[in-house]
């Protein structure tokens, strides 16, 4: 397992090896994903708290997705149909779990949002893969049709991100939780920045001369991704309203 990979071949902003620390940060993010997935799913088995199951699934996807990025050494694989589906599931399932945890007496809200996330994820993968050439045929008539997959991505990510940012903030204001719940809010903001960084590079809106700022932007990608993963991890662990237990570790006081 290579944690520090030097740059090789033609320079590309999507090459993980362009930043020596990037692969290490991606590994830490992926490892957080698999550990938290295991702990949360075990908690669900013991407690039957459905928000733990959804969060466990989200962290599982985090492990799978970023392990694939590490294996390929190429950020651009995140633009593919399967990865687009998985990257939608990460914030989507976190948001659905938060809805279940915050509105404990109205679990139907979280269930419906989880169904929305599943349907939108499938649609994103379908329209990005375009097996029946619907998008290609429509784009031949109207080039704007090529934007449909991107619009679907935004339809999933924007409400998911807003829920992750706003719901913990509301619980703190109502004194249902204490300040550690805001780690979820911070994680949501950081994960949103991750998406913005990728969008800036993909849409070619940043200048490439005299300095190719795409390299600067992608240099920040793994940093913000790791920080968001850490915030999500402790944001699900600490707040007493929706926390879970780690076997062998006792917390004197949960916030």
Secondary structure, DSSP 8 states (H G I E B T S, - for coil): --S-----SS--TTBGGGSTTHHHHHHHHHHHHHHHHHHHHHHHHHH--HHHHHHHHHHHHHHHHHHHHHHHTBGGGGGSHHHHHHHHHHHHHHHHHHHHHHSTT-HHHHHHHHHHHHHHHHHHHHHHH-TT-HHHHHHHH-GGGGGHHHHHHHHHHHHHHHHHHHHHHHHHHTTSS-GGGHHHHHHHHHHHHHHHHHHHHHTT-S--SSS-HHHHHHHHHHHHHHHHHHHHHHHHHS-TTT----TT---S---
